[in-house]
Amino acid sequence: MLPLYSLIPLLFGMPMAMAAIPVDIHVPAIVQACTNAIPCPVAILSPGYGFSGSDYSFVTNYLNGKGYLVVALQDSAGGVKMDPNAPVSKQVQALARVASRSISTAIDDIALRYPQFDWRHLLLVGHSLGGDSSAQFAADYPNRVSSLISLDSRRVALPRSAGIHVLTIRASDTTADPAVLPNEEERSRYGTCVIRIEGSRHNDMHDAGSEQLKARMTSAIDTFLAPAPYPKYACGQDSKLE
């Protein structure tokens, strides 16, 4: 783990190397049908701060079932501990910038081993810090991203682009920083899908959350992505946990 003072270069925009991010690779059952000529889709799953990619198996299993190869990062923060006495937003934004570069390096390596998958039209999925890292990656490498699913990310602005389709699922116990979420005009212009689940909590958006919450999240993702593998994006409705 890096000590707290290691965050100082990040906060002031100075370059800092993050150790290679460990990943788990989940290959879909239909892998034999994936070819260089007709590649199958790829999803990059980034966990929230303090969580691991393996804590989102309900998302991984869903995406595998839709034919996606899922690259699940094990630590979006790269082992860096945030300082509880420093501004949270600046720290998260700094971590997201470094994570974006690390994600790029990781997938470049993995793509060489799985050429029968489509590495030029990525689906990004991220919770909290992982969603912020995904949004930063989309900003840094827009030509590599086709869609982004944010699970209540709050610190890095979501894409405003006709070329990147966005779904963000919002918890009811948090508030995003100003300008992170598109306004009504931007949502209409770019087709951004914002779904609020009343009664949901930010820290429950993973495997340990309730079955009802996970079902609502999966339903929203299914509506957004269906039909696979190259979806016509659609937006579900706000919902409420009982």
Backbone bond lengths (Angstrom), bond angles and torsions (degrees), N, CA, C in turn:
res aa  C-N    CA-C-N  psi(-1)  N-CA   C-N-CA  omega(-1)  CA-C   N-CA-C  phi
1 M - - - 1.459 - - 1.539 110.10 -
2 L 1.311 114.95 141.53 1.454 118.42 177.22 1.524 109.98 -82.32
3 P 1.327 118.83 141.65 1.464 120.64 176.96 1.514 111.38 -68.52
4 L 1.346 114.99 165.06 1.456 119.98 -176.30 1.516 112.05 -58.78
5 Y 1.340 117.81 -35.39 1.451 118.58 -176.52 1.524 111.44 -67.70
6 S 1.336 117.86 -13.73 1.455 119.85 177.61 1.516 112.13 -68.64
7 L 1.310 117.56 -15.37 1.451 120.87 177.33 1.525 112.55 -75.73
8 I 1.327 118.52 -17.90 1.458 120.92 -175.00 1.529 112.33 -57.56
9 P 1.350 119.68 -47.04 1.467 118.03 178.09 1.516 112.28 -59.96
10 L 1.344 116.94 -36.22 1.458 120.01 -179.68 1.517 111.26 -63.82
11 L 1.309 115.91 -46.23 1.452 120.38 -173.62 1.518 111.98 -65.76
12 F 1.314 117.35 -26.33 1.455 120.71 -179.28 1.522 112.50 -104.14
13 G 1.354 115.70 14.87 1.451 120.45 171.89 1.507 115.22 77.04
14 M 1.328 117.98 12.25 1.451 119.97 179.61 1.522 109.66 -85.39
15 P 1.332 117.84 148.59 1.461 119.63 -177.00 1.513 111.57 -65.87
16 M 1.320 114.69 143.59 1.451 120.32 175.88 1.509 107.97 -150.49
17 A 1.304 117.31 132.42 1.453 120.16 -178.73 1.519 110.54 -80.64
18 M 1.320 115.90 135.98 1.455 121.23 173.09 1.517 107.42 -103.81
19 A 1.311 116.61 138.53 1.446 120.11 178.46 1.524 109.50 -59.03
20 A 1.329 115.93 153.65 1.452 120.33 179.17 1.525 109.97 -53.45
21 I 1.320 115.67 133.77 1.458 120.37 -177.52 1.525 109.24 -82.91
22 P 1.333 118.16 120.98 1.472 119.55 175.49 1.529 109.62 -64.78
23 V 1.317 116.21 142.93 1.457 121.04 179.49 1.519 109.72 -133.54
24 D 1.329 115.26 155.58 1.454 122.79 167.13 1.514 107.35 -110.37
25 I 1.318 116.74 136.44 1.463 121.78 -179.09 1.516 108.51 -110.41
26 H 1.320 115.95 121.85 1.462 122.16 -178.20 1.531 108.04 -112.38
27 V 1.329 115.28 110.59 1.465 121.57 -176.38 1.528 109.41 -91.34
28 P 1.329 118.11 134.90 1.461 119.53 -179.16 1.526 112.05 -71.66
29 A 1.319 115.31 158.10 1.463 120.27 -178.46 1.522 112.03 -64.15
30 I 1.328 117.50 -24.20 1.468 120.66 -176.79 1.523 112.03 -88.58
31 V 1.320 117.77 20.31 1.461 120.99 -173.25 1.526 112.52 -54.63
32 Q 1.329 117.84 -31.53 1.461 120.06 -178.85 1.523 112.45 -65.03
33 A 1.344 115.94 -20.51 1.464 119.54 179.52 1.523 112.38 -86.96
34 C 1.319 118.01 -7.04 1.467 122.54 -178.07 1.527 109.54 -87.24
35 T 1.316 116.11 130.48 1.462 120.91 -179.15 1.518 110.41 -136.14
36 N 1.319 116.23 165.59 1.458 120.02 176.20 1.523 111.19 -61.11
37 A 1.324 116.49 -35.02 1.456 120.57 -179.10 1.527 111.66 -74.90
38 I 1.335 116.64 -37.66 1.470 122.05 178.42 1.528 107.59 -127.20
39 P 1.329 117.48 79.93 1.461 120.44 -174.65 1.524 112.35 -73.90
40 C 1.322 115.53 151.96 1.459 121.86 175.78 1.539 109.40 -90.17
41 P 1.330 117.03 157.99 1.469 120.01 -173.42 1.530 113.56 -75.94
42 V 1.328 114.80 161.92 1.469 123.42 -178.21 1.525 109.76 -125.86
43 A 1.330 115.79 137.31 1.466 122.05 173.63 1.524 109.19 -121.78
44 I 1.316 116.12 136.79 1.464 122.79 175.67 1.523 107.02 -107.53
45 L 1.321 117.38 116.73 1.465 123.31 -176.91 1.523 110.16 -104.35
46 S 1.332 116.44 120.26 1.471 121.61 -177.88 1.527 109.51 -116.26
47 P 1.335 118.27 123.26 1.467 121.03 -175.86 1.523 112.89 -79.84
48 G 1.314 115.16 165.23 1.451 121.13 173.47 1.514 111.80 -73.49
49 Y 1.324 116.07 165.56 1.470 121.76 179.79 1.531 109.35 -60.11
50 G 1.327 115.71 128.28 1.461 120.65 -179.00 1.510 114.13 86.86
51 F 1.339 116.79 -4.09 1.459 121.21 178.69 1.521 109.69 -111.38
52 S 1.332 115.44 167.24 1.450 122.81 177.58 1.522 109.12 -116.60
53 G 1.323 116.53 156.19 1.449 119.80 176.91 1.512 112.95 -57.61
54 S 1.325 116.76 -27.79 1.461 120.63 179.33 1.523 112.51 -72.86
55 D 1.337 117.55 -7.61 1.471 121.10 178.07 1.526 112.56 -83.36
56 Y 1.327 117.69 4.53 1.462 122.00 -177.21 1.526 110.30 -126.01
57 S 1.320 116.47 42.04 1.466 120.08 -175.58 1.521 111.91 -63.51
58 F 1.336 117.84 -27.36 1.464 118.69 179.06 1.529 110.92 -65.59
59 V 1.324 117.32 -31.98 1.460 121.17 175.69 1.530 110.05 -75.74
60 T 1.326 116.44 -45.84 1.464 120.72 179.58 1.521 111.32 -58.39
61 N 1.331 116.15 -46.12 1.469 119.43 -178.20 1.530 111.06 -64.03
62 Y 1.321 116.25 -39.77 1.461 119.44 177.96 1.531 110.47 -61.78
63 L 1.328 116.87 -48.78 1.460 120.56 -177.06 1.524 111.74 -66.94
64 N 1.328 117.86 -39.58 1.464 120.18 174.63 1.526 110.86 -57.92
65 G 1.335 115.38 -40.77 1.458 119.70 179.44 1.520 113.11 -64.60
66 K 1.340 116.24 -23.98 1.461 121.27 177.57 1.533 112.11 -91.57
67 G 1.327 116.44 5.99 1.456 120.03 176.12 1.505 115.83 93.68
68 Y 1.335 117.95 6.56 1.461 121.53 179.99 1.525 111.34 -82.68
69 L 1.316 116.54 137.84 1.457 121.36 161.02 1.520 106.24 -79.20
70 V 1.324 117.84 128.03 1.463 121.89 -176.65 1.524 109.55 -110.93
71 V 1.326 115.59 121.30 1.465 121.86 172.89 1.527 106.87 -101.09
72 A 1.328 116.09 108.31 1.463 121.43 -175.56 1.525 109.97 -102.50
73 L 1.337 116.12 113.67 1.461 120.34 175.99 1.526 109.54 -68.03
74 Q 1.320 116.29 142.84 1.457 118.93 179.57 1.514 113.39 -89.80
75 D 1.331 118.08 -15.52 1.473 120.33 -179.60 1.521 108.65 -161.69
76 S 1.328 116.52 105.17 1.467 119.63 -179.41 1.521 112.52 -66.16
77 A 1.338 117.52 -23.23 1.470 120.86 -177.89 1.518 112.89 -88.03
78 G 1.322 117.80 -4.96 1.461 120.01 179.17 1.518 113.82 61.35
79 G 1.323 117.45 28.84 1.462 121.36 179.22 1.508 114.76 85.49
80 V 1.341 118.29 -2.65 1.463 121.30 -179.82 1.525 109.99 -78.10
81 K 1.317 116.47 132.95 1.459 122.51 175.93 1.521 109.40 -94.77
82 M 1.316 116.55 130.80 1.457 119.46 177.94 1.521 110.70 -78.82
83 D 1.311 115.11 150.00 1.457 122.71 178.83 1.527 108.66 -86.78
84 P 1.332 118.89 114.70 1.463 120.18 -177.71 1.520 113.55 -65.15
85 N 1.340 117.65 -14.96 1.467 121.26 -179.42 1.527 113.65 -96.25
86 A 1.327 116.33 -1.45 1.468 120.95 179.99 1.527 109.48 -105.01
87 P 1.335 117.20 159.56 1.472 119.77 179.42 1.526 111.87 -56.85
88 V 1.319 116.33 126.95 1.459 121.38 -175.84 1.527 111.57 -66.89
89 S 1.319 116.67 -45.40 1.462 119.51 -174.79 1.520 112.15 -58.74
90 K 1.337 117.07 -45.10 1.458 120.17 -178.88 1.525 110.98 -64.16
91 Q 1.319 116.60 -39.01 1.462 119.41 179.67 1.529 110.87 -66.02
92 V 1.320 116.68 -44.82 1.461 120.38 -179.49 1.526 110.29 -64.00
93 Q 1.315 117.52 -43.15 1.459 120.37 179.21 1.521 111.25 -61.97
94 A 1.328 116.29 -38.84 1.465 120.24 178.73 1.522 110.80 -67.19
95 L 1.318 116.81 -44.54 1.462 120.39 177.66 1.527 110.82 -61.85
96 A 1.321 116.48 -39.14 1.460 120.17 -179.45 1.524 111.45 -63.61
97 R 1.338 117.19 -38.27 1.465 120.18 179.28 1.525 111.07 -63.51
98 V 1.318 116.33 -42.96 1.463 119.67 180.00 1.521 110.37 -70.60
99 A 1.329 116.56 -41.21 1.463 120.23 179.51 1.518 111.35 -61.75
100 S 1.325 117.28 -36.77 1.459 120.62 178.56 1.530 111.28 -57.29
101 R 1.319 116.35 -46.18 1.466 119.64 179.04 1.523 111.46 -66.33
102 S 1.325 116.38 -37.66 1.462 119.75 179.86 1.523 111.26 -68.08
103 I 1.335 117.13 -37.44 1.458 120.52 176.66 1.522 109.83 -62.16
104 S 1.321 116.63 -43.50 1.461 120.15 179.72 1.521 111.44 -58.84
105 T 1.325 116.13 -45.46 1.465 120.19 179.53 1.515 111.25 -62.93
106 A 1.336 116.21 -42.87 1.463 120.79 -177.39 1.520 111.41 -63.61
107 I 1.328 117.20 -45.89 1.461 118.28 -175.68 1.519 112.05 -74.35
108 D 1.326 117.42 -26.76 1.466 119.16 174.64 1.522 110.10 -61.31
109 D 1.321 116.28 -39.75 1.462 120.81 178.99 1.526 111.08 -70.17
110 I 1.321 116.72 -44.36 1.461 120.42 -177.06 1.525 110.90 -67.35
111 A 1.329 116.80 -35.93 1.468 120.62 -178.88 1.523 112.05 -59.11
112 L 1.323 117.56 -32.47 1.458 120.56 178.99 1.519 111.24 -65.76
113 R 1.335 116.13 -29.34 1.467 120.52 -178.60 1.521 112.77 -87.97
114 Y 1.324 116.97 -18.06 1.467 120.86 -178.20 1.529 109.75 -130.53
115 P 1.318 117.52 66.57 1.470 119.96 -175.72 1.531 113.62 -70.87
116 Q 1.328 117.31 -11.57 1.459 120.39 -179.47 1.526 112.75 -85.10
117 F 1.344 115.80 10.99 1.461 121.14 177.01 1.534 109.44 -117.56
118 D 1.329 115.01 156.93 1.469 121.48 -172.89 1.529 110.20 -90.60
119 W 1.319 116.28 101.08 1.464 122.25 -178.02 1.530 112.60 -93.44
120 R 1.319 116.83 5.15 1.469 120.95 -178.91 1.523 112.61 -103.93
121 H 1.330 117.10 -5.45 1.463 121.17 -179.60 1.535 108.20 -137.78
122 L 1.317 116.13 68.73 1.457 121.43 -171.76 1.530 112.17 -76.76
123 L 1.330 114.58 146.21 1.457 122.54 164.59 1.524 106.99 -98.34
124 L 1.323 117.29 123.69 1.458 122.19 176.56 1.525 108.72 -103.30
125 V 1.330 116.42 133.43 1.457 122.05 176.69 1.519 107.79 -130.76
126 G 1.325 117.75 127.04 1.457 119.04 -178.37 1.511 112.82 -151.47
127 H 1.310 115.28 142.69 1.467 122.49 177.31 1.521 109.37 -105.79
128 S 1.327 117.48 130.07 1.459 122.81 173.26 1.539 109.85 56.11
129 L 1.338 118.59 -119.86 1.466 120.42 177.43 1.522 110.84 -54.83
130 G 1.329 117.39 -37.91 1.459 120.16 178.91 1.516 111.98 -63.48
131 G 1.332 117.08 -34.71 1.455 120.47 175.25 1.514 111.50 -69.36
132 D 1.333 116.28 -37.84 1.465 120.11 176.53 1.527 110.99 -65.56
133 S 1.337 116.70 -40.79 1.466 120.11 177.20 1.517 110.60 -64.07
134 S 1.331 116.54 -38.02 1.458 120.91 178.17 1.528 110.75 -64.84
135 A 1.338 116.36 -43.29 1.468 120.08 178.18 1.523 111.06 -63.11
136 Q 1.343 116.66 -38.30 1.461 120.02 178.41 1.526 110.72 -67.01
137 F 1.336 116.27 -40.49 1.469 120.03 177.61 1.529 110.15 -61.45
138 A 1.331 116.57 -41.56 1.462 120.40 178.72 1.519 111.30 -62.96
139 A 1.330 116.95 -35.04 1.458 120.70 177.39 1.532 111.43 -71.88
140 D 1.328 116.53 -37.17 1.465 120.96 -177.50 1.529 112.65 -78.79
141 Y 1.337 116.37 -34.20 1.469 121.03 -174.19 1.533 109.91 -132.41
142 P 1.320 118.11 59.83 1.474 119.93 -173.76 1.525 113.93 -61.59
143 N 1.314 117.90 -27.26 1.458 120.19 -178.29 1.525 113.24 -76.71
144 R 1.327 116.52 -4.10 1.465 120.01 179.51 1.524 111.97 -104.33
145 V 1.322 117.59 -2.55 1.468 121.73 -171.11 1.517 110.45 -119.73
146 S 1.327 115.95 132.61 1.464 120.01 175.00 1.517 111.91 -105.07
147 S 1.344 116.79 -28.79 1.461 119.14 -176.37 1.522 110.51 -157.98
148 L 1.331 115.10 156.84 1.460 121.81 -177.46 1.524 109.19 -140.44
149 I 1.326 116.09 131.95 1.462 122.08 175.06 1.520 107.76 -116.65
150 S 1.310 116.53 113.52 1.465 122.94 -179.83 1.524 109.34 -101.46
151 L 1.318 115.50 123.87 1.461 121.19 174.39 1.528 107.69 -98.38
152 D 1.320 115.05 84.12 1.460 124.01 175.22 1.529 113.54 60.01
153 S 1.332 117.22 40.12 1.473 119.28 170.96 1.519 108.40 -71.94
154 R 1.377 116.65 152.63 1.466 118.30 -167.30 1.515 115.74 -139.34
155 R 1.341 119.46 -5.26 1.467 119.65 -168.79 1.527 114.84 -118.56
156 V 1.319 119.22 -23.84 1.465 122.83 -178.44 1.525 108.32 -115.37
157 A 1.325 116.50 133.35 1.461 121.12 -176.22 1.524 111.62 -58.95
158 L 1.322 115.57 133.32 1.451 120.53 175.46 1.527 109.75 -71.46
159 P 1.333 117.88 153.61 1.470 120.65 -177.24 1.523 112.52 -58.63
160 R 1.298 114.79 140.63 1.462 122.92 167.82 1.523 105.82 -115.65
161 S 1.315 115.93 88.63 1.456 120.46 -174.00 1.515 109.61 -156.12
162 A 1.314 116.08 135.42 1.460 119.97 176.19 1.520 111.24 -68.87
163 G 1.340 116.72 -18.28 1.455 120.46 -177.94 1.510 114.48 -90.31
164 I 1.339 118.33 -8.39 1.462 121.74 179.64 1.526 108.22 -125.25
165 H 1.310 116.32 113.83 1.457 121.76 -178.87 1.527 109.19 -84.09
166 V 1.321 116.57 134.53 1.464 121.38 -171.83 1.527 111.04 -125.64
167 L 1.329 114.72 131.48 1.463 123.43 166.84 1.514 107.34 -120.31
168 T 1.321 117.51 128.12 1.462 120.35 172.65 1.518 108.83 -125.22
169 I 1.317 115.90 125.82 1.460 123.12 179.21 1.520 107.56 -101.60
170 R 1.320 116.27 121.23 1.452 121.65 -170.88 1.526 111.79 -105.36
171 A 1.332 115.78 134.95 1.460 122.08 172.02 1.520 108.98 -79.96
172 S 1.332 115.82 166.76 1.465 119.21 -177.44 1.521 113.17 -101.06
173 D 1.340 117.94 1.38 1.462 119.40 -178.35 1.521 112.48 -111.09
174 T 1.336 118.32 13.31 1.461 121.61 -178.45 1.529 109.90 -136.02
175 T 1.328 114.46 166.14 1.462 121.92 175.64 1.524 108.43 -134.55
176 A 1.315 117.09 133.11 1.459 120.85 178.10 1.521 110.65 -76.01
177 D 1.332 116.54 152.77 1.458 121.47 174.32 1.533 109.72 -62.08
178 P 1.333 117.30 156.78 1.468 120.26 177.81 1.526 111.76 -54.56
179 A 1.327 115.66 138.07 1.467 124.81 175.18 1.525 114.05 73.35
180 V 1.328 118.44 2.49 1.464 119.34 175.10 1.521 110.09 -69.92
181 L 1.329 116.44 -46.78 1.456 121.04 179.83 1.523 110.13 -91.17
182 P 1.325 117.68 141.06 1.461 119.69 176.68 1.527 110.93 -67.09
183 N 1.323 116.43 147.29 1.456 119.97 176.31 1.532 109.74 -78.55
184 E 1.326 116.16 179.75 1.458 119.98 -175.30 1.530 112.26 -60.26
185 E 1.329 116.29 -41.16 1.456 119.20 -179.98 1.519 111.25 -65.13
186 E 1.332 116.90 -41.00 1.463 121.07 179.03 1.524 111.16 -67.96
187 R 1.321 116.71 -38.18 1.461 119.30 177.79 1.519 110.81 -61.17
188 S 1.311 115.98 -42.59 1.457 120.48 179.56 1.526 111.07 -67.18
189 R 1.321 116.84 -41.38 1.464 121.02 -176.79 1.526 111.41 -67.60
190 Y 1.343 116.75 -43.06 1.460 120.22 -173.45 1.524 113.69 -103.05
191 G 1.318 118.30 -4.30 1.455 120.58 179.80 1.518 113.84 73.42
192 T 1.326 117.38 25.43 1.464 121.03 178.88 1.522 110.41 -66.50
193 C 1.322 115.71 134.47 1.462 121.91 -178.75 1.530 109.40 -104.50
194 V 1.319 116.49 117.69 1.468 122.47 178.65 1.520 107.97 -116.55
195 I 1.330 116.01 116.16 1.463 121.26 -178.33 1.524 108.88 -119.80
196 R 1.303 115.85 127.52 1.460 121.76 178.29 1.524 109.63 -106.72
197 I 1.326 115.33 132.84 1.462 120.64 177.16 1.518 107.43 -109.55
198 E 1.314 116.02 100.26 1.456 120.84 -178.16 1.531 109.91 -64.67
199 G 1.319 115.18 134.74 1.461 120.81 -179.13 1.512 114.08 89.80
200 S 1.342 117.22 -1.88 1.466 120.37 178.98 1.515 110.88 -90.12
201 R 1.339 115.70 156.20 1.461 121.60 179.36 1.522 110.11 -119.50
202 H 1.317 114.05 142.54 1.465 122.08 -178.60 1.530 111.26 -52.19
203 N 1.320 117.21 -48.04 1.467 121.02 -173.62 1.522 113.65 -79.56
204 D 1.329 117.40 3.90 1.466 120.76 177.64 1.517 112.56 -102.44
205 M 1.320 117.95 2.19 1.463 120.28 -174.08 1.528 111.99 -84.09
206 H 1.322 115.84 55.88 1.459 122.43 178.51 1.521 107.63 -155.00
207 D 1.317 117.78 -170.38 1.462 121.17 -173.28 1.523 113.94 -58.24
208 A 1.326 117.50 -31.38 1.461 120.37 -177.58 1.526 113.29 -79.05
209 G 1.335 117.04 -6.56 1.457 120.00 176.83 1.519 111.04 -69.95
210 S 1.314 116.10 171.23 1.461 120.67 -177.16 1.527 110.77 -66.74
211 E 1.317 115.64 153.80 1.457 120.05 177.65 1.525 110.74 -61.68
212 Q 1.327 116.60 -34.43 1.464 119.97 179.35 1.522 110.90 -65.56
213 L 1.335 116.94 -43.33 1.461 119.94 179.10 1.516 110.53 -63.87
214 K 1.313 117.37 -46.10 1.469 119.86 -179.50 1.523 111.09 -62.70
215 A 1.335 116.28 -36.70 1.463 119.22 178.12 1.527 110.90 -66.04
216 R 1.339 117.57 -39.48 1.466 120.56 178.47 1.528 110.85 -65.77
217 M 1.319 116.29 -41.03 1.459 120.01 179.22 1.527 111.09 -65.71
218 T 1.330 115.93 -45.55 1.467 119.72 -179.94 1.515 111.08 -63.12
219 S 1.337 116.67 -37.99 1.461 120.45 178.42 1.530 110.87 -62.86
220 A 1.336 116.69 -42.63 1.469 120.25 178.65 1.523 110.84 -64.12
221 I 1.328 116.93 -41.31 1.465 121.15 178.61 1.526 110.20 -65.44
222 D 1.328 116.90 -41.29 1.462 121.43 -179.26 1.528 110.89 -62.35
223 T 1.332 116.10 -44.24 1.460 120.00 178.08 1.520 110.90 -62.16
224 F 1.323 116.29 -39.39 1.466 121.58 -178.58 1.530 111.77 -66.85
225 L 1.334 116.85 -42.01 1.456 120.53 -171.93 1.526 114.39 -92.96
226 A 1.320 118.64 -24.99 1.468 120.57 -173.42 1.525 110.66 -64.75
227 P 1.328 117.85 143.03 1.460 126.13 -6.56 1.530 111.75 -87.58
228 A 1.315 117.14 149.83 1.461 123.02 177.09 1.529 108.36 -79.83
229 P 1.359 119.82 163.38 1.452 125.91 -1.24 1.532 114.28 -87.40
230 Y 1.336 117.60 -21.72 1.458 118.52 179.66 1.519 108.08 -112.88
231 P 1.319 115.27 97.02 1.468 120.79 -162.75 1.517 115.63 -78.83
232 K 1.303 113.46 157.12 1.450 121.87 163.48 1.525 105.29 -96.22
233 Y 1.301 116.81 112.23 1.450 120.70 -170.36 1.523 110.65 -73.09
234 A 1.328 115.65 138.99 1.453 121.56 179.61 1.518 108.60 -142.58
235 C 1.313 116.22 159.99 1.462 121.53 -176.21 1.518 110.23 -114.55
236 G 1.337 116.39 130.34 1.448 121.35 175.00 1.520 111.08 -80.85
237 Q 1.316 115.87 -165.74 1.458 122.29 -177.02 1.521 110.49 -110.81
238 D 1.346 115.63 154.57 1.455 119.76 169.35 1.530 109.23 -55.45
239 S 1.321 115.80 152.83 1.461 119.01 -179.94 1.519 109.90 -142.41
240 K 1.316 115.46 176.19 1.455 121.59 -176.75 1.518 109.91 -139.02
241 L 1.331 115.26 132.92 1.456 119.04 174.51 1.521 109.44 -79.17
242 E 1.320 115.70 140.81 1.466 119.69 179.84 1.514 111.06 -99.16
